[in-house]
Amino acid sequence: MEPNLEGIGGWLILVAIGLGISPLRSMHGIYVDLHVMYASQFQEFLSQRPGVAGLILYEATTNSIFLIALAFLNYLFYFKKRNFPLLMIGFLAAQAVLILIDDVAAIHYFPRHPPTAAIQSIVVAALWIPYYLCSSRVKATFVR
């Protein structure tokens, strides 16, 4: 391994930014989901469509799981732990599957719902998983 590849640099800067922003996105998703579940202005809508409440609960649960996982991944990343790349790969794959399930369910209730989140998470996984597997910088950085 080349010593100049050690540390947070190169494409890992984008990973650092993403890991910093992603927990905030998960917290926002949890807030929005819980607001829709419990705000009085949405109760009539939810009572007319009982499956939508289950979908919103699924989203709140997955966002909570993402938040916990991201907090742990941030720890692993900044302390350059050896198991970060493998766990990040697992997270990206699981996230893509869980978001795909959510989008398919949303299309069932809202036929015009675009599967934007699923496509985005699949593309992100398709780009970053090979990076974590093949990058010399990743191999040189996460050694503790």
Beta strands, then each sheet from edge to edge (+ up, - down):
end
